[in-house]
Amino acid sequence: MVSQLSRITAMSAAVLTATGLLVAAVPMTSAAAESRVRDRTETVLETTDGIRVSHVSLLAPMPAGTPPHPAACDSIGYMRYRTADGPTDPQRAESVVVAQQGTFGNAYNSDSVARNTVRAAQRAGHAIEYWTLARRGNCLNDDTGFDAAKKTGDYHVAVDYYYRGKEIGGRKFAGFTAVRNDPFTAELGLERTLRDQYDLMLHELPDQGVRQSKVFCDGISMGGLVTGLFASWDFDGDPNTTADAGHNQCAGFIAQDTFLPSDPLSLKADPVLATVSNLIVGKTHEVVSAGFRNGTLPRTLDGLPVTPPAYFHLQRMAGLAAHLAPGQESDLLRSVPKDPSLETMLSVAYAPSYVDFLAGTNGIRDFRYTNEALLGTLVDNNSANIGLLHVNVGALAGGPTRPRTFPLPGGLNVIPVFGDLLSVVTGPEKRVAPASRTALYTWRNYNDVAGVPFTSPDQEVSDIRDLARQLAQGSPIGYWEENFPLKLLADIILAFGGARDGELANIRYENAARDTTKPTLTVLAGNSPVRTVSAIFLPKKTITVPGYSHIDVINAAAVQNDGTLDPSGRHVADFVIANTSR
């Protein structure tokens, strides 16, 4: 049994690592069935094509004794998407989707699927709302440069602020490592994340009958894991009461290229394994949590030699430039300092070959791009070497290309037996790199790729103009949570390993989000590694969207190349409509 358990545990760790779901807080008293939110502010940001988008900010102060933090961190918030002629009161909405974002994801990460879901429901004669949650760590982003650049229409304003030390309104950027050692980030774990969602839902939708009949709890990537744990959480800490249980706040559950467990290995189904796992993994959780608080462990991903905040910030800056000046030759990379962790990430993500990777040649900085082409090169499925970060936004044009073979070539999925596993790292598609240092590379959008030799219209599904607009978003909520706390990831991993004491003691209703308890929908991306490496954890009934990469399930264009609506948003809308009971 021990050997079998070891193999299963190793497999689980591999799954979490491959899908990007991998990489003590202030104690909370038992909560009454009422929200801790003290005040609410809603600001309408835009009304476009019959969809109204607003930002809702809820004052929900951190508990006494929390380390010092900006005043903005005493609020939680979400983006609210609804039909323009829909009710102002959320409780009067026909249905509501409440969505948790994935690792690094901020609320604007799900802008496309939110609009597409509301639009699909509207065409079916229904008015539903889609809420994309911002975790509390959003308050640590400095969006000053983005806001000023959009106001002036010049992305160089943001370049000067973030990379050249220029002040805006008397404020100076503190740097990408400023939050790395902030003790406050050690308080942004699973308990805080779930409690914030619970308080938000109780405040905005105080009638539990409404929540149980027409509110659907959703998650993308790591957000699905959070949603599964939300369903299993005992929010008042009393096992004799169940009205407060997470699964009793939702009419159903939605997983977008993810799954919804609290105990994926079924450790708690066996009394011996339940006890042993809690003793061993629970003690590990205590040590790890203490390490975050006392600073012996890195508190954010910036403390690890992977995915530095500067990389996600570069994506946002490329989006800003592509949004404001798409056809202009990019000078962005010339302005970005060569930080060692960023350079390592750029080399891993964009080196064309092993020779180039080892020699540091033919890197992404060595070629000429329009702003739009630079953004496409950073994220596209036919360009980037990390499949989990792909967005299928079109094709590189304007000059000759060469195949990318680092760390693996594309197209390996056709190999019998092992093909899908080999494609997990880089994705199944062919990838290309620029081959001329004099050509100015341009970009062909997702709906303009007919005849391109390394892709096809059915493999390009997201509009680069939408992505640029989303990445360019500054305050109040942006696209990426740049200072992502490791505490949240550690809590999830150790909860899956069986820890059920201390901060995780309220995981009580195991696997409550499974379709045996409430209606569930699982939408998978056909080209995502999640479908392959998480197969043993997925429910029997799933929907796979062909041609989509991982992020495409929330980023796809409203209308696809075959003329149909985005199937991801359409499936969510259909599920919500079918399972709303009043």
C-alpha positions as CSV (number, residue, x, y, z in Angstrom):
1,M,0.0,0.0,0.0
2,V,2.8,2.4,0.9
3,S,4.5,1.8,-2.5
4,Q,1.2,2.4,-4.3
5,L,0.6,5.5,-2.3
6,S,4.0,6.8,-3.2
7,R,3.4,6.2,-6.8
8,I,0.0,8.0,-6.7
9,T,1.5,10.9,-4.7
10,A,4.3,11.3,-7.2
11,M,1.8,11.2,-10.1
12,S,-0.3,13.9,-8.3
13,A,2.7,16.1,-7.9
14,A,3.6,15.7,-11.5
15,V,0.1,16.6,-12.6
16,L,0.1,19.7,-10.5
17,T,3.5,20.8,-11.7
18,A,2.7,20.2,-15.4
19,T,-0.6,22.0,-15.3
20,G,0.8,25.1,-13.6
21,L,-1.3,24.4,-10.5
22,L,1.9,24.2,-8.5
23,V,4.5,26.2,-8.9
24,A,0.6,30.6,9.4
25,A,-2.0,33.2,8.5
26,V,-3.7,35.4,11.2
27,P,-6.1,32.9,12.9
28,M,-9.8,33.5,12.1
29,T,-12.7,32.9,14.4
30,S,-15.7,31.0,13.4
31,A,-17.9,33.1,11.1
32,A,-21.6,33.7,11.5
33,A,-23.8,33.4,8.4
34,E,-23.3,37.0,7.5
35,S,-20.8,38.8,5.4
36,R,-17.9,40.8,6.9
37,V,-18.1,43.4,4.2
38,R,-18.7,46.9,5.5
39,D,-19.2,49.0,2.4
40,R,-19.8,48.6,-1.3
41,T,-18.9,50.8,-4.3
42,E,-19.8,49.9,-7.9
43,T,-18.3,51.8,-10.9
44,V,-19.5,51.2,-14.4
45,L,-16.5,51.0,-16.7
46,E,-18.2,50.5,-20.1
47,T,-21.3,49.5,-22.0
48,T,-20.4,47.8,-25.3
49,D,-22.6,45.6,-27.6
50,G,-25.3,45.4,-25.0
51,I,-23.0,44.2,-22.2
52,R,-22.4,46.4,-19.2
53,V,-19.0,46.0,-17.4
54,S,-18.5,47.4,-13.9
55,H,-16.0,47.1,-11.0
56,V,-17.4,46.3,-7.6
57,S,-15.2,47.1,-4.6
58,L,-16.1,45.8,-1.2
59,L,-14.5,47.0,2.0
60,A,-13.6,43.9,4.0
61,P,-10.7,44.8,6.4
62,M,-8.1,42.2,7.2
63,P,-8.2,40.8,10.8
64,A,-6.5,42.6,13.6
65,G,-2.8,41.6,13.9
66,T,-2.3,41.3,10.1
67,P,1.1,42.7,9.1
68,P,1.1,46.3,7.7
69,H,-0.3,46.6,4.2
70,P,-1.7,49.2,1.8
71,A,-5.2,50.5,2.5
72,A,-6.3,49.0,-0.8
73,C,-5.6,45.5,0.6
74,D,-8.5,46.0,3.0
75,S,-10.9,45.7,0.1
76,I,-11.9,42.8,-2.2
77,G,-13.5,43.2,-5.6
78,Y,-14.7,41.7,-8.8
79,M,-15.6,42.6,-12.4
80,R,-19.3,42.3,-13.0
81,Y,-20.5,41.5,-16.6
82,R,-24.3,41.7,-17.4
83,T,-26.7,42.7,-20.0
84,A,-27.1,46.5,-20.3
85,D,-30.8,46.3,-19.6
86,G,-30.5,43.8,-16.8
87,P,-31.4,44.4,-13.2
88,T,-29.1,46.6,-11.0
89,D,-29.7,44.4,-8.0
90,P,-27.6,41.2,-8.4
91,Q,-30.2,39.1,-6.5
92,R,-32.7,39.8,-9.3
93,A,-30.4,38.4,-12.0
94,E,-31.6,35.3,-13.7
95,S,-28.4,33.5,-12.9
96,V,-24.9,34.4,-11.7
97,V,-21.5,32.8,-12.4
98,V,-18.8,33.5,-9.8
99,A,-15.4,32.7,-11.2
100,Q,-12.0,32.1,-9.5
101,Q,-8.9,32.8,-11.6
102,G,-5.9,30.6,-12.2
103,T,-2.3,30.9,-11.0
104,F,-1.1,34.5,-11.7
105,G,-4.6,35.4,-13.1
106,N,-6.3,38.6,-12.1
107,A,-10.0,39.3,-12.7
108,Y,-9.5,40.7,-16.2
109,N,-8.0,37.4,-17.2
110,S,-11.6,36.1,-17.8
111,D,-12.9,39.2,-19.7
112,S,-13.5,37.3,-22.9
113,V,-15.3,34.3,-21.5
114,A,-17.4,36.6,-19.3
115,R,-18.6,38.6,-22.3
116,N,-19.0,35.5,-24.4
117,T,-21.1,33.7,-21.8
118,V,-23.4,36.7,-21.2
119,R,-23.7,37.2,-25.0
120,A,-24.6,33.5,-25.6
121,A,-27.2,33.5,-22.9
122,Q,-28.6,36.8,-24.2
123,R,-29.0,35.2,-27.7
124,A,-30.9,32.3,-26.0
125,G,-33.3,34.8,-24.4
126,H,-31.7,34.8,-20.9
127,A,-30.1,37.5,-18.8
128,I,-27.2,36.1,-16.7
129,E,-24.3,37.7,-14.9
130,Y,-20.7,36.7,-14.9
131,W,-18.4,37.8,-12.0
132,T,-14.7,37.4,-12.2
133,L,-13.1,37.6,-8.8
134,A,-9.9,39.4,-8.0
135,R,-7.9,37.8,-5.1
136,R,-6.8,40.2,-2.4
137,G,-3.2,40.2,-3.7
138,N,-4.4,42.4,-6.6
139,C,-3.9,45.3,-4.2
140,L,-0.1,44.9,-4.6
141,N,0.0,45.6,-8.3
142,D,1.3,49.1,-9.2
143,D,-0.8,50.1,-12.2
144,T,0.2,53.8,-12.2
145,G,2.1,53.6,-15.5
146,F,-0.7,51.7,-17.3
147,D,-3.3,54.3,-16.3
148,A,-1.2,57.2,-17.3
149,A,-0.2,55.7,-20.6
150,K,-3.8,54.9,-21.6
151,K,-4.8,58.5,-20.6
152,T,-2.2,60.0,-22.9
153,G,-2.4,57.3,-25.6
154,D,1.4,56.8,-25.5
155,Y,2.8,53.5,-24.1
156,H,6.2,55.1,-23.6
157,V,4.8,56.9,-20.6
158,A,4.5,53.5,-18.9
159,V,8.0,52.5,-20.2
160,D,9.4,55.6,-18.6
161,Y,7.7,54.8,-15.3
162,Y,8.5,51.1,-15.0
163,Y,11.9,51.0,-16.6
164,R,13.5,54.4,-16.5
165,G,12.7,55.6,-13.0
166,K,10.4,58.6,-14.0
167,E,7.8,59.7,-11.6
168,I,4.1,60.1,-12.3
169,G,2.1,62.4,-10.0
170,G,4.9,62.2,-7.4
171,R,4.9,58.4,-7.4
172,K,7.9,56.3,-8.3
173,F,7.8,52.6,-9.2
174,A,9.3,50.6,-6.3
175,G,10.6,47.8,-8.6
176,F,9.6,44.3,-9.4
177,T,11.2,42.8,-6.3
178,A,9.6,45.3,-3.8
179,V,6.9,42.8,-2.6
180,R,9.2,39.8,-2.5
181,N,9.8,39.9,1.2
182,D,6.6,41.6,2.3
183,P,5.2,39.7,5.4
184,F,1.6,40.5,4.3
185,T,1.8,38.1,1.4
186,A,2.2,35.2,3.9
187,E,-1.4,35.9,4.9
188,L,-2.8,35.5,1.4
189,G,-3.4,31.7,1.6
190,L,-6.3,29.4,0.9
191,E,-8.2,30.3,4.0
192,R,-8.1,34.0,3.2
193,T,-9.0,33.4,-0.4
194,L,-12.0,31.2,0.4
195,R,-13.2,33.5,3.2
196,D,-13.1,36.5,0.9
197,Q,-15.2,34.7,-1.7
198,Y,-17.7,33.6,1.0
199,D,-18.0,37.1,2.3
200,L,-18.4,38.5,-1.2
201,M,-21.2,36.1,-2.0
202,L,-23.0,36.6,1.2
203,H,-22.9,40.4,0.9
204,E,-23.9,40.5,-2.8
205,L,-26.4,37.7,-2.7
206,P,-27.7,37.6,1.0
207,D,-30.6,35.2,0.3
208,Q,-29.3,31.7,0.5
209,G,-32.2,30.4,-1.5
210,V,-30.9,32.6,-4.4
211,R,-27.4,31.3,-4.0
212,Q,-28.5,27.7,-4.0
213,S,-30.8,28.0,-7.0
214,K,-29.1,30.3,-9.5
215,V,-25.4,30.9,-8.5
216,F,-22.7,28.8,-10.2
217,C,-19.2,28.6,-8.7
218,D,-16.6,28.5,-11.4
219,G,-12.8,28.2,-11.7
220,I,-10.2,28.2,-14.5
221,S,-7.0,26.2,-14.0
222,M,-5.9,26.7,-10.3
223,G,-9.2,28.5,-9.8
224,G,-10.9,25.1,-10.2
225,L,-8.9,23.7,-7.4
226,V,-9.8,26.7,-5.2
227,T,-13.5,26.2,-6.2
228,G,-13.4,22.5,-5.3
229,L,-12.0,23.4,-1.9
230,F,-14.5,26.2,-1.5
231,A,-17.3,23.6,-1.9
232,S,-15.7,21.4,0.8
233,W,-15.1,24.2,3.3
234,D,-17.0,24.5,6.6
235,F,-17.2,28.3,7.0
236,D,-18.5,28.4,10.6
237,G,-16.2,25.6,11.8
238,D,-19.2,23.7,13.3
239,P,-19.7,20.2,11.9
240,N,-23.2,20.2,13.2
241,T,-24.3,22.9,10.9
242,T,-24.3,22.8,7.1
243,A,-26.0,25.9,5.8
244,D,-22.6,27.7,5.8
245,A,-20.9,24.9,3.9
246,G,-19.4,26.0,0.6
247,H,-21.3,23.6,-1.5
248,N,-24.5,25.1,-0.1
249,Q,-23.7,28.5,-1.5
250,C,-23.8,27.2,-5.2
251,A,-26.4,25.7,-7.4
252,G,-23.7,24.0,-9.4
253,F,-20.0,24.0,-10.3
254,I,-18.0,24.8,-13.5
255,A,-14.4,23.7,-14.2
256,Q,-12.7,25.4,-17.1
257,D,-9.7,23.3,-18.2
258,T,-9.3,22.0,-14.6
259,F,-11.0,19.8,-12.1
260,L,-12.8,20.3,-8.8
261,P,-11.4,18.2,-6.0
262,S,-10.6,18.6,-2.3
263,D,-9.2,15.1,-2.0
264,P,-8.1,14.0,-5.5
265,L,-6.3,10.8,-4.2
266,S,-9.3,9.8,-2.0
267,L,-7.0,9.7,1.0
268,K,-9.8,10.6,3.4
269,A,-11.9,7.6,2.2
270,D,-9.5,5.3,4.1
271,P,-9.3,5.9,7.9
272,V,-5.7,4.8,8.1
273,L,-4.5,6.9,5.1
274,A,-6.6,9.8,6.4
275,T,-4.8,9.7,9.8
276,V,-1.4,9.1,8.4
277,S,-1.6,11.8,5.7
278,N,-2.9,14.4,8.2
279,L,-0.1,13.6,10.7
280,I,2.7,13.8,8.1
281,V,1.4,16.3,5.7
282,G,-0.3,18.4,8.4
283,K,3.0,18.8,10.2
284,T,4.6,19.7,6.9
285,H,2.0,22.3,6.4
286,E,2.6,23.8,9.8
287,V,6.4,24.1,9.1
288,V,5.8,25.5,5.6
289,S,3.3,28.1,6.9
290,A,5.8,29.2,9.6
291,G,8.5,29.5,7.0
292,F,6.4,31.9,5.0
293,R,5.7,34.0,8.0
294,N,9.2,34.1,9.4
295,G,10.7,34.7,6.0
296,T,12.8,31.5,5.7
297,L,10.8,30.5,2.6
298,P,10.2,32.8,-0.4
299,R,6.7,34.4,-0.1
300,T,6.0,35.1,-3.8
301,L,7.0,33.5,-7.0
302,D,9.5,36.2,-7.4
303,G,11.6,34.4,-4.8
304,L,11.9,31.4,-7.1
305,P,14.0,31.2,-10.3
306,V,10.9,30.8,-12.4
307,T,8.1,33.0,-13.7
308,P,9.4,36.3,-12.3
309,P,6.9,39.2,-12.0
310,A,8.9,41.1,-14.6
311,Y,7.9,38.5,-17.2
312,F,4.2,38.9,-16.6
313,H,4.7,42.6,-16.5
314,L,6.4,42.4,-19.8
315,Q,3.4,40.6,-21.3
316,R,1.2,43.4,-19.9
317,M,3.5,46.1,-21.4
318,A,3.5,44.3,-24.8
319,G,-0.3,44.3,-24.6
320,L,-0.4,48.0,-23.8
321,A,1.9,48.8,-26.7
322,A,-0.1,46.5,-29.1
323,H,-3.3,48.2,-27.9
324,L,-2.1,51.8,-28.4
325,A,0.2,51.4,-31.4
326,P,-0.2,47.9,-33.0
327,G,1.6,48.5,-36.3
328,Q,4.4,50.6,-34.9
329,E,7.9,49.0,-34.7
330,S,8.4,48.0,-31.1
331,D,11.1,49.5,-29.0
332,L,9.9,47.9,-25.8
333,L,12.5,45.2,-25.4
334,R,15.3,47.8,-25.8
335,S,13.9,49.5,-22.7
336,V,13.5,46.4,-20.5
337,P,16.6,45.9,-18.3
338,K,18.4,42.5,-18.5
339,D,17.5,41.1,-15.1
340,P,19.0,37.5,-14.7
341,S,15.7,35.9,-13.7
342,L,13.8,37.6,-16.6
343,E,16.6,36.6,-19.1
344,T,16.4,33.0,-17.9
345,M,12.6,33.0,-18.5
346,L,12.9,34.6,-21.9
347,S,15.6,32.1,-22.9
348,V,13.5,29.1,-21.8
349,A,10.3,30.4,-23.3
350,Y,11.7,31.6,-26.7
351,A,15.0,29.9,-27.5
352,P,14.7,28.3,-31.0
353,S,17.1,25.4,-30.4
354,Y,19.4,23.9,-27.8
355,V,22.4,25.5,-29.5
356,D,20.7,28.9,-29.2
357,F,19.6,28.2,-25.6
358,L,23.2,27.3,-24.5
359,A,24.9,30.0,-26.5
360,G,22.4,32.8,-25.8
361,T,21.9,33.5,-29.5
362,N,18.8,34.3,-31.6
363,G,16.8,35.3,-28.6
364,I,13.6,37.3,-28.7
365,R,15.5,40.5,-28.2
366,D,17.5,40.0,-31.4
367,F,14.7,40.6,-33.9
368,R,12.4,43.4,-35.1
369,Y,8.7,43.3,-34.5
370,T,5.7,45.5,-34.7
371,N,4.1,45.9,-31.2
372,E,1.4,43.5,-32.2
373,A,3.9,40.9,-33.5
374,L,5.9,41.2,-30.3
375,L,2.8,40.4,-28.3
376,G,2.0,37.5,-30.5
377,T,5.5,36.1,-30.3
378,L,5.3,36.2,-26.5
379,V,2.1,34.2,-26.2
380,D,1.1,32.4,-29.4
381,N,0.9,28.6,-29.6
382,N,3.1,28.6,-32.7
383,S,5.8,30.6,-30.9
384,A,6.3,30.2,-27.1
385,N,7.9,27.1,-25.8
386,I,5.7,26.7,-22.7
387,G,2.4,25.2,-23.7
388,L,0.5,26.1,-20.5
389,L,0.9,29.8,-21.3
390,H,-0.3,29.6,-25.0
391,V,-3.0,31.8,-26.4
392,N,-3.8,30.9,-30.0
393,V,-3.9,34.4,-31.5
394,G,-2.8,34.1,-35.1
395,A,0.6,33.8,-36.9
396,L,3.9,35.6,-37.4
397,A,4.3,37.3,-40.7
398,G,6.6,39.8,-42.5
399,G,9.7,37.7,-42.8
400,P,11.2,34.2,-43.0
401,T,10.8,31.7,-40.1
402,R,12.6,28.6,-38.9
403,P,11.3,25.7,-36.8
404,R,11.6,25.8,-33.0
405,T,13.0,22.6,-31.6
406,F,13.8,23.6,-28.0
407,P,13.0,21.9,-25.6
408,L,11.0,19.7,-28.0
409,P,9.7,20.2,-31.5
410,G,6.1,20.6,-32.2
411,G,3.8,17.9,-33.8
412,L,4.9,15.1,-31.5
413,N,1.3,14.3,-30.6
414,V,1.1,12.1,-33.7
415,I,3.6,9.7,-32.2
416,P,1.7,6.5,-31.0
417,V,1.3,5.9,-27.3
418,F,3.7,8.6,-26.0
419,G,2.8,11.5,-28.3
420,D,0.4,13.3,-26.1
421,L,2.7,13.1,-23.1
422,L,5.6,14.4,-25.2
423,S,3.4,17.4,-26.2
424,V,2.6,18.3,-22.6
425,V,5.5,20.7,-22.2
426,T,5.4,22.7,-25.4
427,G,2.0,21.9,-26.8
428,P,1.1,19.8,-29.9
429,E,1.4,22.6,-32.5
430,K,4.4,23.3,-34.8
431,R,6.4,26.3,-33.5
432,V,8.4,28.8,-35.5
433,A,10.9,31.6,-34.7
434,P,12.0,34.6,-36.8
435,A,15.0,34.0,-39.0
436,S,15.9,37.4,-40.3
437,R,17.4,40.2,-38.2
438,T,16.6,42.8,-40.8
439,A,12.9,42.0,-41.6
440,L,10.2,43.8,-39.6
441,Y,7.9,41.0,-38.4
442,T,4.2,41.7,-38.4
443,W,1.2,39.7,-37.2
444,R,-1.8,38.0,-38.8
445,N,-4.8,37.8,-36.5
446,Y,-6.6,34.6,-35.6
447,N,-9.1,35.2,-38.4
448,D,-6.5,35.8,-41.1
449,V,-4.3,32.7,-41.1
450,A,-5.6,30.8,-44.2
451,G,-2.7,29.5,-46.1
452,V,-0.1,29.9,-43.3
453,P,2.0,26.7,-43.5
454,F,2.5,26.2,-39.8
455,T,-1.1,26.7,-38.6
456,S,-4.7,26.7,-39.7
457,P,-7.9,28.6,-39.0
458,D,-9.3,25.8,-36.8
459,Q,-6.2,26.1,-34.5
460,E,-6.4,29.9,-34.0
461,V,-9.2,31.0,-31.8
462,S,-8.4,34.1,-29.8
463,D,-8.3,37.7,-31.1
464,I,-5.0,39.4,-30.4
465,R,-6.8,42.8,-30.3
466,D,-8.9,41.6,-27.4
467,L,-5.8,40.2,-25.6
468,A,-4.0,43.5,-26.1
469,R,-6.9,45.4,-24.7
470,Q,-7.1,43.1,-21.7
471,L,-3.4,43.1,-21.0
472,A,-3.4,46.9,-21.2
473,Q,-5.9,47.2,-18.4
474,G,-4.6,49.0,-15.4
475,S,-6.6,49.9,-12.3
476,P,-8.9,48.9,-10.7
477,I,-8.1,45.3,-11.8
478,G,-5.6,44.1,-14.4
479,Y,-4.9,40.9,-16.3
480,W,-2.1,39.3,-14.2
481,E,-1.6,39.2,-10.5
482,E,2.1,39.9,-10.7
483,N,3.0,39.3,-7.0
484,F,1.4,35.9,-6.7
485,P,1.7,34.5,-3.1
486,L,3.3,31.1,-2.7
487,K,1.2,30.5,0.4
488,L,-1.9,29.9,-1.7
489,L,-0.2,27.3,-3.8
490,A,1.4,25.6,-0.8
491,D,-2.0,25.4,1.0
492,I,-3.6,23.8,-2.0
493,I,-0.8,21.2,-2.6
494,L,-0.7,20.2,1.1
495,A,-4.5,20.1,1.3
496,F,-4.5,17.6,-1.6
497,G,-1.8,15.6,0.3
498,G,-4.1,15.2,3.3
499,A,-3.4,18.1,5.7
500,R,-6.6,18.8,7.7
501,D,-5.5,20.7,10.7
502,G,-4.7,24.3,11.6
503,E,-5.7,26.6,8.8
504,L,-7.0,23.7,6.8
505,A,-9.1,22.1,9.5
506,N,-12.3,23.4,7.9
507,I,-12.0,21.2,4.8
508,R,-14.8,19.0,5.9
509,Y,-17.1,18.0,3.1
510,E,-14.7,16.0,0.8
511,N,-15.0,16.4,-2.9
512,A,-18.4,18.2,-2.5
513,A,-18.1,19.8,-6.0
514,R,-18.3,16.4,-7.8
515,D,-21.3,15.8,-10.0
516,T,-22.7,13.3,-7.4
517,T,-23.7,16.2,-5.2
518,K,-24.5,19.2,-7.5
519,P,-24.6,19.7,-11.3
520,T,-21.1,20.2,-12.7
521,L,-19.7,21.2,-16.1
522,T,-16.1,20.5,-17.1
523,V,-14.9,22.2,-20.3
524,L,-11.4,21.1,-21.5
525,A,-9.1,22.7,-24.1
526,G,-8.3,20.2,-26.8
527,N,-4.6,21.3,-27.1
528,S,-4.0,21.8,-23.4
529,P,-1.7,19.6,-21.2
530,V,-4.4,19.5,-18.5
531,R,-6.5,17.0,-20.5
532,T,-3.5,14.6,-20.7
533,V,-1.8,14.8,-17.4
534,S,-4.9,15.2,-15.3
535,A,-6.9,12.4,-17.0
536,I,-7.1,10.2,-13.8
537,F,-8.7,13.1,-11.9
538,L,-11.3,14.2,-14.5
539,P,-14.9,13.2,-14.3
540,K,-16.3,10.8,-16.8
541,K,-18.4,13.4,-18.4
542,T,-16.5,16.3,-19.9
543,I,-16.7,18.6,-23.0
544,T,-13.5,19.1,-25.0
545,V,-13.2,22.1,-27.3
546,P,-10.9,21.2,-30.3
547,G,-8.1,23.6,-31.2
548,Y,-8.1,25.5,-27.9
549,S,-5.0,25.9,-25.7
550,H,-5.3,26.2,-21.9
551,I,-5.9,30.0,-21.7
552,D,-8.2,30.0,-24.8
553,V,-11.0,28.5,-22.7
554,I,-11.3,32.0,-21.1
555,N,-9.7,34.1,-23.8
556,A,-11.3,32.9,-27.1
557,A,-12.8,35.4,-29.6
558,A,-16.6,35.9,-29.5
559,V,-17.0,34.5,-33.1
560,Q,-14.8,31.7,-34.3
561,N,-13.4,31.0,-37.8
562,D,-16.3,28.7,-38.6
563,G,-18.8,31.5,-37.8
564,T,-20.0,30.0,-34.5
565,L,-19.9,31.6,-31.1
566,D,-17.1,30.7,-28.8
567,P,-18.0,27.2,-27.6
568,S,-16.5,27.7,-24.2
569,G,-18.8,30.6,-23.3
570,R,-21.7,28.9,-25.1
571,H,-21.3,25.7,-23.0
572,V,-21.2,27.7,-19.8
573,A,-24.3,29.6,-20.7
574,D,-26.2,26.5,-21.7
575,F,-25.2,24.7,-18.5
576,V,-26.2,27.7,-16.3
577,I,-29.6,28.1,-18.1
578,A,-30.4,24.4,-17.8
579,N,-29.6,24.2,-14.1
580,T,-31.1,27.4,-12.8
581,S,-34.1,26.4,-10.7
582,R,-35.8,29.8,-10.3
